[in-house]
Structures are given as structure tokens and as C-alpha cells.
Amino acid sequence: MKRLIIGLIAGLLVGAAGVMFFLGWSGRHRLPGTPLRPPDANTTNAGTVTVAIDEKFFDALLGTIFQQLGSPQLRLGRLRSESPIQPAMFQETCNNVVVVNQQSGDVKTSVLFTGGKIVAPLAFTGSYNALGKCVQFKGTARSTVDLSFDASKQTVFGALNVEEVSLENVNPVFNAFITAFVRQAIDTQVNPFEVLRVSQLALSLPIKQADGTLKAGVKDVHSEVQEGSLKLLLTYDFSAQKNAG
């Protein structure tokens, strides 16, 4: 028993050190543009439009993806010391992917607006060839979403920050590896993602009576998380131009 306990502790230490050494994972993904801030007194001035999104919208969106497109798959990275050529037995059973599922037990993959945060629980399964052993895993993750606005691209971006990963029935020796690979796969293959292209909400209105055109582009975006909904406040910059002639 003593030998088993020492082995488990050593495995955990080696696993954690190996993850840091082999992966060089840097943590949170850097979002383009400027992080969204809550609205202030100036935000409510004229020239501001509010776009509201509720949880039911994302329930319908994710439901359509799972039912009509299938479960999204993310390719897991390899340890830098591993050979890219794997034995045939591992090629068939270990595809080195994490599959995002619609639900696992009480956890449903969804987007929730609660406590002033955007929370995104995830359910997943997968397999990975770790140190010559095929590890089948199942688990859930708790993540939050950060938002930013890139004025040059006229786009609101989001990024998933995986804060907690829970694996079921995975040997502690491999737990650190699998957890780090799941985090890395989400960070590198999902982030950043487009939330809203505000360029589609730009205005260009011909004013015939004044022989010119009124234009309006989004110069700033604020966000406000309420229970069950997200509000994006778009502040416009107006300009006018006389027709050439």
C-alpha cells in the first residue's frame, strides 16, 4: 500500500512537470481589440443601440449544431517526446481527440448568463495515447467567456477560459496530462471566436433632400450581463458626406 501511494504521488508530480515541459502552455488566450466593459453614464447618450441575447437563443443554436452537424471534435496535441507514428492498435482505438457532447449526467453543454458572468459548462469524451497507453476519458468542464471589441475589424470576439476540468475514472498519473491537453485544445482551436460582426449593423442612408449620405459605424461596445440575458450596447459614430457632382 505504501508503495502504491508513493507511486501515485510520484506520478502526479511527474505528470504535472511533464505537462509544463512538453506543452509550454501559456494559459488564457489573448483577445483582439479592447475588453468589453460595463456601461457607464456616457453609454446611455444618444447614438447607442442595445442588442439583447438570452439563454434560449444559445439553447436553440447549440441544439441545432448537435442534432444536425454532430458533436464538435477538437484534435489533442502530442507530447513533444512522442513519435508521430503510432502502432496500428492505437491508431484504431486512440484518435487523440476530445468530443464535445450535448450532455453528460447533470451537465449540459450550454451558455448561461448568471452572477454577472458568462458561464459555459461543457460535457466531453475522448481518447488519448499517453506514454504508450490508450486512455479513454469522459468528463466535464466549467468555463467562463471573456468578450472584446476590435474596432478595426468591427467585430465582437469571445474566448473560453476553462477554469475547472473534472475527469471520471482516469488514473491520477494521466489526469494532469489529459486536463492540460483539453485546456490547450480549447484555447488553441476555439479561441478567439466571433460573437457579433457589428459591421453588419453599420448604416449608410442616402439623404436626397440634402444631396448627401449619412453614415454610422460602431465605435465602441459595452456589455451588461443580467440573469438569463446578455446586453451589448453599441455606440455609433455618425458622419455625413455630400454627393460628388
MOBELBEL-V108835 format. One line per field, one symbol per residue. ss: DSSP state (h for helix, s for strand, l for the rest). phi: phi as a letter, one per 20 degrees, with the letter a starting at -180 (. if undefined). burial: b if it has 16 or more other C-alpha atoms within 10 Angstrom, else e. A space follows every 10 residues. Layout:
ss=???
phi=???
burial=???
This chain:
ss=lhhhhhhhhh hhhhhhhhhh hhhlllllll lllsslslll hhhhlllsss sssshhhhhh hhhhhhhhhl llssslllll lllllllhhh hhhlllssss slssllssll lsssllssss ssssssssss llssssssss ssssssssss llllssssss ssssssslll lhhhhhhhhh hhhhhhhhhl llssssshhh hlssssshhh lsssssssss ssssssllss ssssssssss sslll
phi=.fffffffff ffffffffgf ffemfenffe efndgfdffd fffefgnddd ddcdffffff ffffffeddn ffcdfefdff eeffedggfe feddelcdde dfabmeedfa ccdbmmcedc fcdbcrbbed lncedecbac cdcdddcbcd ffelbedcbe dfebcdddld ggfegfffgf fffffffedd eecfebefff dfdbdfdffd lacecbcfdb cdccedfnbc dddededebc bfffq
burial=eeeeeeeeee bbeebbebbe eebeeeebbe bbbebbeeee eebeeeebbe eeebbeeeee ebbeeeeeee bebbbbebbe eeeeeeeeeb eeebebbbbb bbebeebbbb bbbeeebbbb bbbbbbbbbb eeebbbbbbb bbbbbbbbbb beebbbbbbb bbeebebeeb eebbbbbbbb bbbbbbbeee bbeeeeebee eeeeebeeee eebebbbbbb bbbbbeebbb bbbbbbeeee eeeee
